[in-house]
Amino acid sequence: MKKGLLLLAGLLLNVAFSNGQVLRIDDLQDFVTQSNINRTQLTSEKIVNEKNLIGSPYLDGDEFKPGKIYDIEKNKIINGFIRYRIFDDIMQVKKELNTTEPFLIKRSNNYKVFIEKSEFIFVEKLPIELRGTNNGYVKISYKNPTNNLMLLTRWIQEYTPEKKPTNNYSSGTNAKLNTSKFYFISLDEKIYAIEAHKKRAADAFPDHNKELEEYIKENKLKFRGDDEEKDLITLIKYYNKVTQDS
């Protein structure tokens, strides 16, 4: 069953890129750094491999999933098995699932990375700094096909080191990764930070703010829990309607 799902995901991605030049898997070096992950990320490797670490450093589990790297400029595509590591914001790729050494995909806004049905891009200038930088991978959580209005999602992880017991009466705590999610709107080639909050979400847009505030109230959008991203997408779709009608 699992192999069947992996095959289906790969077929769907092949259809999506039928117009691109699909390269042999041996051409993977065109898309990756020269060094593998174990030599280039020694500090983070030690952290993410801690024995009793609480929280996964990977998005959607640590398994490599069928994916593609698309070079926009050269219109080239490469198949592989990919996973996104949130902690140090890297994409790892393998030629085959049974190979032991993953490679790093080059950090470039010239690439689109697809992991199953999820699309990721590298953004060089986000409007806010997260963990000391304003660039990094974002997932395209929603994209309007007519005007490229998009909702972008970025994950950040903070590391809390292990605390050992100070005496015989204390238990200590395991090392932990705390994950936070941030959202952005891409509109007219500009990126705006948007807060998933019923009183502040409308402030992110360059115009029609009052109408958006009223829409949030009337439709009781709360931006909480599992509905957080869904409500943001609903608001973005309404903004697109308002701008087209005005």
Buried (B, 14 or more C-beta within 10 A) or exposed (E): EEEEEBEEBBEEBBEBBEEBEEBEEEEBEEBBBEEBBEEBBEEBBEBBEBEEBEBBBBBEEEEBBBBBBBBEEEEBBBBBBBBBBBBBBBBBBBBEEEEEEBBBBBBEEEBBBBBBEBBBBBBEEBBEEBEEEEBBBBBBBBBBEEEEBBBBBBBBBEBEEBEEEEEEEEEEBBBBBEBEEBBBBBBEEEBBBBBBBBEEBBBBBEEBEEBBBEBBEEEEBEBEEEEBBBBBEBBBBBBBEBBEEE
